[in-house]
Amino acid sequence: MPTPSPRSGFICVVSGPSGSGKTTVCHKARELEGCVYSVSCTTRQPRGAEQDGKDYYFVSQEEFLDRTMRGEFLEWAKVHGNYYGTLRSEVLRHIEAGLDVLMDIDVQGAALVRSCDDEFIR
């Protein structure tokens, strides 16, 4: 008898304006088994104890715009003078592994995810 294939994960978008508590909700929810937090890229400088690769991938504006031109982002937006975006590869690798992905994104990014026609989103 063949082994059932593992399920694909899904995306859970947590969206709201800056300072609304999105990150707090995501940090609590990622304690759930099978749930991971999608680390976004940003061009802003780290704040406090933020760590590259854990809180954000901190990149230069030039690198961000290059990656945008290559279509590497599932969603991206310029917010308060800085760019923020979610890498397709970051989301896809978790979904393919059967993990549910929490995305902490602003309302502009959420609208882009809703309108996305990538097959792994549907």
Helices and strands as residue ranges (DSSP letters): E 11-15, H 22-29, E 35-37, E 40-42, E 56-58, H 61-69, E 73-79, E 82-87, H 88-96, E 100-105, H 107-115
